[in-house]
Amino acid sequence: MSACDIVGVGENSVDLVYRVPHPAGVGDKVRASHCRRLLGGQVATTLCTCSALGLRTRYVGTFGNDEHGRLIRAELEQRGIDTTFSSVRYAPNRHAVILVDEQTGERTVVWQRDQALAVRPEQVTGDAIGGARLLHLDNVDEDAALVAARLGRAAGMIVTTDIDRVTAATPELIAAATFPILAERVPHALTGEADPERALRAMRTRHEGMLCVTLGTRGSMLLVGDQLYQVPAFRVDAVDTTGAGDVFRGAMMFSLLRGDAPEVMLRFASAAAAVACTREGAIAGVPTHEDIRRLL
């Protein structure tokens, strides 16, 4: 088992991206200007970001045994991501249909994933995640994510998250992580506080680590101890916001491992996400270090 900087446990996806002139309402027929097959998935896109920034990465997940599964696996491996501990299952790969508003770049995602593709707890072993400095998890397969988080924490790793929905297991997964990175709706749902700062401070009573929330066009917040850091989003001409949050997380993890100060971490991650929004697709939109530097 080779050492690496970051191990990611979670999903990958093949996306059919349709660009439409406006959001579709109930009963509408909307003609797409074009359609492209692009690659993504929460953890897969984050690892591609880390790899583009020069980190050694490993992916623990599942691929379908169809053309889409072969396509996404080949892409990850081409980008230098170790897939040794991933499985191939007899099922179509996870895929999504994404409608992107040509005016704003905002997107609507409709996805499908066969249950056979679930990451199983027994797939997450000490060997699979061992030798890494940081472990990154989504909450698609929560039983496996919890096993991974506990193993990672016991091994002294930084454990980060990509949590974009709340279930009964969410508080336990957040408690197991050392650095939860959350979508905007999550702190609100967990605490009842609509204001992001108040929600993060309410979460502080149950979690002593850094707490981060992404706020879309309003930027991001990071709570370190009792000190709150907030950075506005960079203004760019958005083409496609798909994967921006995943890129944010990858850049944040890179900056954290580099030893940056909290505000520098937020600005660096925000710039990476902004660059991603100017490009079509999730993995296809991953920026290089030079791309981020130019925006900063």
HUPE-V776112 format. One record per pair of residues at least 24 apart in sequence whose ideal C-beta (glycine too) atoms are under 10 Angstrom apart, sorted by sequence separation. I is the first residue (numbers start at 1). J is the second residue. If there is no record, write none. Layout:
# HUPE-V776112
i: <I	I>
j: <J	J>
This chain:
# HUPE-V776112
i: <14	15	56	57	58	59	60	61	62	63	64	65	66	68	69	90	91	92	93	117	119	120	121	123	124	131	133	134	135	136	137	138	139	140	145	149	152	153	163	165	166	187	196	197	199	217	245	248	249	251	268	271	272	13	14	15	51	55	56	57	58	59	60	61	62	63	64	65	66	67	68	69	89	91	92	118	119	121	122	123	124	126	130	132	133	134	135	136	137	138	139	140	142	148	149	151	152	153	161	188	196	201	216	220	247	248	251	267	268	270	271	13	14	15	54	56	57	58	59	60	61	62	63	64	65	66	67	68	69	89	90	91	118	119	121	124	125	126	129	131	132	134	135	136	137	138	139	142	143	146	149	150	152	187	197	244	247	248	250	270	12	13	14	48	51	52	58	59	60	62	64	65	66	68	89	91	113	120	121	124	130	139	142	145	146	149	163	180	186	196	201	246	247	268	12	13	44	48	51	52	58	63	64	65	89	113	119	124	126	129	139	142	145	148	149	179	185	186	200	216	220	244	245	247	248	267	268	11	12	13	39	44	47	50	51	62	64	66	88	89	119	126	146	147	149	174	178	180	181	182	184	216	244	247	267	11	12	13	49	50	51	63	64	87	129	139	142	146	177	178	179	180	181	182	183	184	214	222	243	244	246	247	10	11	12	13	37	41	44	48	50	51	62	63	64	139	142	145	146	175	178	179	180	181	182	183	184	197	214	231	244	245	10	11	12	13	39	40	44	47	48	62	87	145	171	174	175	177	178	179	180	181	182	183	184	196	220	229	231	241	244	247	264	8	10	11	12	39	47	48	61	86	87	174	179	180	181	183	197	229	230	231	234	243	244	8	9	10	11	37	47	139	175	177	184	187	196	214	228	229	231	232	242	243	8	12	39	41	44	47	138	139	171	174	214	227	229	231	232	236	241	242	247	251	254	7	8	10	12	39	87	137	171	184	187	212	227	229	230	231	234	238	240	241	243	246	247	250	251	8	10	39	44	86	174	184	212	224	225	229	231	233	234	236	239	240	242	245	246	250	255	8	85	214	224	229	231	232	233	234	236	238	239	240	242	243	244	247	251	254	8	85	137	181	182	223	224	231	234	235	236	238	239	240	242	243	246	247	6	7	8	85	137	212	222	231	233	234	236	237	238	239	240	242	243	246	247	6	136	181	222	224	233	234	236	237	238	239	240	241	242	243	244	251	8	85	86	135	210	236	239	240	242	243	6	84	85	135	136	137	179	222	234	242	243	6	84	85	134	222	233	234	240	241	5	6	85	134	136	220	221	240	247	4	5	94	210	220	239	12	139	219	220	222	5	69	219	5	6	7	8	9	10	12	64	160	220	5	6	7	8	9	10	11	12	14	44	64	159	160	164	212	220	4	5	6	7	8	9	10	11	12	62	65	158	161	219	4	5	6	7	8	9	10	12	14	16	41	62	64	158	160	162	210	3	4	5	6	7	8	14	15	41	64	212	220	2	4	14	40	41	62	63	212	219	3	13	14	40	41	62	210	214	2	12	40	61	62	214	1	12	14	15	62	212	216	14	37	38	40	61	62	13	60	214	236	12	38	217	12	14	62	184	234	35	36	61	183	234	12	35	60	182	12	36	60	181	60	32	33	181	8	32	60	181	30	33	40	59	60	32	41	58	12	58	181	41	58	181	8	58	179	12	58	179	6	7	24	56	57	60	9	23	43	56	4	9	22	24	56	57	58	60	61	179	4	7	14	23	55	14	15	16	17	18	19	20	22	55	57	61	62	2	13	14	15	16	17	18	19	20	21	22	23	61	1	12	13	14	15	16	17	18	19	20	21	22	23	164	2	12	13	14	15	16	17	18	19	20	21	22	1	11	13	15	16	17	19	20	23	61	162	1	23	24	50	60	162	13	23	19	50	162	20	162	19	20	60	161	162	181	18	47	160	17	18	46	160	15	17	46	160	43	160	15	16	42	43	44	42	43	158	13	15	42	160	41	42	43	13	42	158	13	41	158	11	13	11	12	11	11	11	138	10	9	106	136	106	138	104	136	9	46	136	9	46	7	45	136	9	43	134	9	42	133	134	7	8	42	7	42	134	7	133	134	7	8	133	1	4	7	1	4	5	6	7	8	9	10	1	3	4	5	6	7	8	9	10	11	1	3	4	5	6	7	8	9	10	1	2	3	4	5	6	7	8	9	10	11	1	3	4	6	7	8	10	11	9	10	105	107	9	105	106	105	107	109	10	104	105	106	107	9	10	46	103	104	105	106	107	9	105	106	107	101	102	104	105	107	9	10	100	102	9	100	101	105	8	9	100	101	7	100	9	98	100	9	98	7	98	96	7	6	10	11	6	8	10	6	8	106	105	105	105	100	100	98	98	96	57	49	48	52	55	45	46	49	50	53	45	48	49	52	53	55	44	45	46	47	48	49	50	51	52	55	45	46	49	50	53	54	42	45	46	49	50	53	38	40	41	44	45	46	47	48	49	52	53	55	40	42	43	46	47	49	50	51	55	36	38	39	42	45	46	49	50	53	54	79	38	41	45	46	49	53	40	43	46	47	42	43	46	50	76	79	75	75	72	53	53	19	49	52	19	17	49	49	17	15	49	15	13	13	45	52	49	53	48	49	52	53	54	48	51	52	53	54	10	45	46	47	48	49	50	52	53	45	48	49	52	44	45	48	49	44	45	47	49	52	53	42	45	46	52	8	40	41	45	8	38	39	40	41	38	39	40	6	36	37	38	39	40	8	36	38	39	40	34	38	40	6	38	5	6	36	5	6	5	19	17	17	17	15	15	17	15	13	15	12	13	12>
j: <38	39	80	81	82	83	84	85	86	87	88	89	90	92	93	114	115	116	117	141	143	144	145	147	148	155	157	158	159	160	161	162	163	164	169	173	176	177	187	189	190	211	220	221	223	241	269	272	273	275	292	295	296	38	39	40	76	80	81	82	83	84	85	86	87	88	89	90	91	92	93	94	114	116	117	143	144	146	147	148	149	151	155	157	158	159	160	161	162	163	164	165	167	173	174	176	177	178	186	213	221	226	241	245	272	273	276	292	293	295	296	39	40	41	80	82	83	84	85	86	87	88	89	90	91	92	93	94	95	115	116	117	144	145	147	150	151	152	155	157	158	160	161	162	163	164	165	168	169	172	175	176	178	213	223	270	273	274	276	296	39	40	41	75	78	79	85	86	87	89	91	92	93	95	116	118	140	147	148	151	157	166	169	172	173	176	190	207	213	223	228	273	274	295	40	41	72	76	79	80	86	91	92	93	117	141	147	152	154	157	167	170	173	176	177	207	213	214	228	244	248	272	273	275	276	295	296	40	41	42	68	73	76	79	80	91	93	95	117	118	148	155	175	176	178	203	207	209	210	211	213	245	273	276	296	41	42	43	79	80	81	93	94	117	159	169	172	176	207	208	209	210	211	212	213	214	244	252	273	274	276	277	41	42	43	44	68	72	75	79	81	82	93	94	95	170	173	176	177	206	209	210	211	212	213	214	215	228	245	262	275	276	42	43	44	45	71	72	76	79	80	94	119	177	203	206	207	209	210	211	212	213	214	215	216	228	252	261	263	273	276	279	296	41	43	44	45	72	80	81	94	119	120	207	212	213	214	216	230	262	263	264	267	276	277	42	43	44	45	71	81	173	209	211	218	221	230	248	262	263	265	266	276	277	43	47	74	76	79	82	173	174	206	209	249	262	264	266	267	271	276	277	282	286	289	43	44	46	48	75	123	173	207	220	223	248	263	265	266	267	270	274	276	277	279	282	283	286	287	45	47	76	81	123	211	221	249	261	262	266	268	270	271	273	276	277	279	282	283	287	292	46	123	252	262	267	269	270	271	272	274	276	277	278	280	281	282	285	289	292	47	124	176	220	221	262	263	270	273	274	275	277	278	279	281	282	285	286	46	47	48	125	177	252	262	271	273	274	276	277	278	279	280	282	283	286	287	47	177	222	263	265	274	275	277	278	279	280	281	282	283	284	285	292	50	127	128	177	252	278	281	282	284	285	49	127	128	178	179	180	222	265	277	285	286	50	128	129	178	266	277	278	284	285	50	51	130	179	181	265	266	285	292	50	51	140	256	266	285	59	186	266	267	269	53	117	267	54	55	56	57	58	59	61	113	209	269	55	56	57	58	59	60	61	62	64	94	114	209	210	214	262	270	55	56	57	58	59	60	61	62	63	113	116	209	212	270	56	57	58	59	60	61	62	64	66	68	93	114	116	210	212	214	262	56	57	58	59	60	61	67	68	94	117	265	273	56	58	68	94	95	116	117	266	273	58	68	69	95	96	117	265	269	58	68	96	117	118	270	58	69	71	72	119	269	273	72	95	96	98	119	120	72	119	273	295	72	98	277	73	75	123	245	295	97	98	123	245	296	75	98	123	245	76	100	124	245	125	99	100	248	76	100	128	249	99	102	109	128	129	102	111	128	83	129	252	113	130	253	81	131	252	86	132	253	81	82	99	131	132	135	85	99	119	132	81	86	99	101	133	134	135	137	138	256	82	85	92	101	133	93	94	95	96	97	98	99	101	134	136	140	141	82	93	94	95	96	97	98	99	100	101	102	103	141	82	93	94	95	96	97	98	99	100	101	102	103	104	245	84	94	95	96	97	98	99	100	101	102	103	104	84	94	96	98	99	100	102	103	106	144	245	85	107	108	134	144	246	98	108	105	136	248	107	249	107	108	148	249	250	269	107	136	249	107	108	136	250	107	109	138	252	136	253	109	110	136	137	138	137	138	253	109	111	138	256	138	139	140	111	140	256	112	140	257	111	113	113	117	117	118	119	246	119	119	216	246	217	249	217	249	123	160	250	124	162	124	162	253	128	162	253	129	162	253	254	128	129	163	129	164	256	130	256	257	131	132	257	126	129	132	127	130	131	132	133	134	135	136	128	130	131	132	133	134	135	136	137	138	129	131	132	133	134	135	136	137	138	130	131	132	133	134	135	136	137	138	139	140	131	133	134	136	137	138	140	141	140	141	236	238	141	237	238	238	240	242	144	238	239	240	241	144	145	181	238	239	240	241	242	145	241	242	243	238	239	241	242	244	147	148	238	240	148	239	240	244	148	149	240	241	148	241	151	240	242	152	242	152	243	242	157	157	161	162	158	160	162	160	162	277	277	278	280	280	281	281	282	282	250	243	243	247	250	242	243	246	247	250	243	246	247	250	251	253	243	244	245	246	247	248	249	250	251	254	245	246	249	250	253	254	243	246	247	250	251	254	240	242	243	246	247	248	249	250	251	254	255	257	243	245	246	249	250	252	253	254	258	240	242	243	246	249	250	253	254	257	258	283	243	246	250	251	254	258	246	249	252	253	249	250	253	257	283	286	283	284	283	268	272	239	269	272	240	240	272	273	242	242	276	243	242	243	276	283	282	286	282	283	286	287	288	283	286	287	288	289	246	281	282	283	284	285	286	288	289	282	285	286	289	282	283	286	287	283	284	286	288	291	292	282	285	286	292	249	281	282	286	250	280	281	282	283	281	282	283	250	280	281	282	283	284	253	281	283	284	285	280	284	286	253	285	253	254	284	254	257	257	280	280	281	282	281	282	284	283	282	284	282	283	283>
